[in-house]
Amino acid sequence: MPYILNIETATKNCSVALAKDGKTILCKEIAEIGFSHAEKLHVFIEEIIAEAGISINDLNAIAVSSGPGSYTGLRIGVSAAKGLSFSLNIPLISVDTLTSLANQVLFSDGFIIPMIDARRMEVYSAVFNSDKEIIRKVEAEILTENSFNEITEKIYFIGDSNEKAKAILTKPNFVFLDEIKYPSAKEMSSLSYKKFLGNSFEDVAYYEPYYLKDFMFAK
């Protein structure tokens, strides 16, 4: 009965969930205009462990959202996850951010395109079928009125890019699920559990998140 602590910090949502046997039993999260991950993440971890009535030593693995997403957010989440994994001597699991975001869609028809804002008209996106299987790898792309025109079936768009995408993606088969805005640690639970059972672990010493693009320092 493994306990896995899931950490999601790839977007504005700072999210931590405790899962047992692949099912979320506790989740704490907050999405603020200003990133508060550095202040909230370790507080959430401590609160969840206390509320669950377990010891930090009862954890069997640490899972972290691997990106793409915010450079700073990913660094904070991965640093915390690696620190816990190393100090507790338990496995580190990475979970693709767009896959966990797509897991929030409940419809069984069409395609799912999760998008994470990459500023201006650029997004990080991938394409999933109704079985949540990825059929087009993650890309950084600039949205235009011709984006995704090759898909004639219904497309469900989710993520924090929906507002700007609506202005140019206007085909009748495009459906925007605005209620699904950010990835959440609670959606990582089944994915991290599957990796745990398959012994799909990361090397704590060398693991880095999937930034997709190089970080650009402001001049």
C-alpha positions in Angstrom: 0.0 0.0 0.0 2.4 2.7 -1.2 2.1 6.3 -0.2 3.2 8.7 -2.9 3.6 12.4 -2.4 2.8 14.3 -5.7 4.1 17.8 -6.3 2.8 20.1 -9.1 4.4 23.5 -9.6 4.6 23.9 -13.4 2.1 26.8 -13.5 0.6 29.3 -11.1 -1.0 26.5 -9.2 1.1 25.3 -6.3 -0.3 21.9 -5.6 0.6 18.9 -3.3 -1.3 15.7 -3.0 -0.9 12.5 -1.0 -1.9 9.3 -2.7 -2.4 5.8 -1.4 -2.5 3.0 -3.9 -2.9 5.5 -6.7 -5.8 7.4 -5.2 -5.6 10.9 -3.8 -6.5 11.1 -0.2 -5.5 14.7 0.5 -4.7 17.7 -1.7 -3.7 21.3 -0.9 -3.3 23.8 -3.7 -3.5 27.5 -4.4 -3.3 29.4 -7.7 -2.3 33.1 -7.3 -1.5 35.9 -9.7 2.0 36.1 -8.2 3.8 32.8 -7.9 3.8 31.7 -4.2 5.4 28.3 -4.6 8.5 29.1 -2.6 6.4 30.1 0.4 3.6 27.6 0.1 5.1 24.3 -1.1 6.9 23.1 2.0 4.0 24.3 4.2 1.5 22.2 2.1 3.8 19.2 2.4 4.1 19.5 6.2 0.3 20.1 6.6 -0.7 17.1 4.4 1.7 14.7 6.2 0.3 15.9 9.6 -3.4 15.7 8.5 -2.9 12.2 7.1 -1.6 11.0 10.4 1.5 9.5 9.0 5.2 10.2 9.2 7.3 11.6 6.4 9.2 8.3 6.7 6.0 6.4 5.7 6.3 7.8 2.1 7.3 5.3 -0.5 8.0 7.7 -3.4 8.0 11.3 -4.4 6.5 12.3 -7.7 7.0 15.7 -9.4 5.5 17.4 -12.4 8.2 17.3 -15.1 7.0 20.2 -17.3 6.8 22.0 -19.6 5.8 25.1 -17.7 7.2 27.9 -15.7 11.0 27.8 -15.4 11.0 29.1 -11.8 8.0 26.9 -10.8 9.6 23.8 -12.1 12.9 24.5 -10.4 11.2 24.9 -7.1 9.1 21.7 -7.4 12.0 19.6 -8.7 14.4 20.9 -6.0 11.9 20.0 -3.3 11.2 16.6 -4.8 14.9 15.7 -5.2 15.6 16.8 -1.7 12.9 14.6 -0.2 13.8 11.6 -2.4 17.5 11.8 -1.5 17.0 12.4 2.2 14.4 9.7 2.6 16.2 7.3 0.2 13.0 6.7 -1.8 12.4 6.7 -5.6 11.8 9.9 -7.6 9.0 9.8 -10.2 8.4 12.3 -12.9 5.0 12.9 -14.4 4.4 14.8 -17.7 2.5 18.0 -16.9 0.3 18.0 -20.0 -0.6 14.4 -19.5 -1.9 15.1 -15.9 -3.7 18.1 -17.2 -5.4 16.0 -19.9 -6.5 13.5 -17.3 -9.0 16.1 -16.0 -11.1 15.8 -19.1 -14.0 13.3 -18.7 -15.4 13.3 -22.2 -15.0 10.1 -24.3 -15.1 11.6 -27.8 -12.8 13.7 -29.9 -9.3 14.9 -29.0 -7.9 16.7 -26.0 -5.3 19.6 -26.4 -4.0 20.8 -23.1 -2.1 24.2 -23.4 0.1 26.0 -21.0 0.8 29.7 -21.5 4.3 30.5 -22.8 3.6 34.3 -23.1 2.3 36.3 -26.1 0.6 33.9 -28.5 3.0 31.0 -27.8 1.8 27.9 -25.9 3.2 24.5 -24.8 0.8 21.9 -26.1 0.3 18.3 -27.0 -2.5 16.3 -28.6 -4.2 13.3 -26.8 -7.0 11.0 -28.0 -10.1 10.2 -26.0 -8.2 7.4 -24.2 -5.7 10.0 -22.9 -3.0 8.6 -25.2 -0.6 11.1 -26.6 -0.7 11.2 -30.4 1.4 14.4 -31.0 4.4 15.1 -28.8 4.8 18.2 -26.7 5.7 21.3 -28.7 6.2 25.0 -28.1 4.1 26.7 -30.8 2.7 30.1 -31.8 -1.1 30.0 -32.2 -2.5 31.2 -35.5 -6.0 31.0 -37.1 -4.7 27.8 -38.9 -3.6 26.0 -35.8 -5.1 22.5 -35.5 -7.1 22.9 -38.7 -6.1 19.4 -39.8 -8.2 17.9 -37.1 -11.9 17.7 -38.1 -13.1 15.9 -35.0 -14.1 17.7 -31.9 -11.3 19.2 -29.9 -11.4 20.0 -26.2 -9.0 22.8 -25.3 -7.9 23.1 -21.7 -5.4 25.0 -19.7 -4.5 28.6 -18.9 -4.2 29.7 -22.6 -7.9 29.3 -23.4 -8.7 33.0 -23.1 -6.2 34.1 -25.7 -6.8 31.1 -27.9 -10.5 31.7 -28.2 -9.8 35.0 -30.1 -8.2 33.1 -33.1 -9.3 29.5 -32.8 -12.9 29.8 -33.9 -13.8 26.6 -35.8 -17.1 25.0 -34.8 -15.4 21.7 -33.6 -13.3 23.7 -31.1 -14.6 23.4 -27.5 -13.0 25.3 -24.7 -13.3 23.9 -21.2 -12.5 27.0 -19.2 -13.1 25.3 -15.9 -10.0 23.2 -16.4 -7.2 25.8 -16.2 -4.3 24.4 -14.2 -2.7 21.0 -13.7 -3.2 19.6 -10.2 -1.2 17.2 -8.1 -4.4 15.2 -7.5 -4.5 14.3 -11.2 -0.9 12.9 -10.9 -1.9 10.2 -8.4 -2.9 7.4 -10.9 0.0 8.3 -13.2 2.7 8.2 -10.6 1.3 5.0 -9.1 1.5 3.3 -12.5 5.2 4.4 -12.8 5.8 3.2 -9.3 4.5 -0.3 -10.1 6.6 -0.3 -13.2 9.8 0.8 -11.4 10.0 3.8 -13.7 12.2 6.0 -11.6 14.5 9.0 -12.2 18.1 9.3 -11.2 18.0 11.8 -8.4 21.5 13.1 -9.0 21.0 14.0 -12.7 17.2 14.5 -13.2 16.2 17.9 -14.6 12.6 19.0 -15.5 11.5 19.4 -19.2 11.8 23.1 -19.8 11.3 22.8 -23.5 12.8 26.2 -24.1 15.9 27.8 -22.6 15.3 30.3 -19.8 15.8 33.8 -21.0 17.0 36.4 -18.4 15.4 39.8 -18.7 17.8 42.5 -19.9 
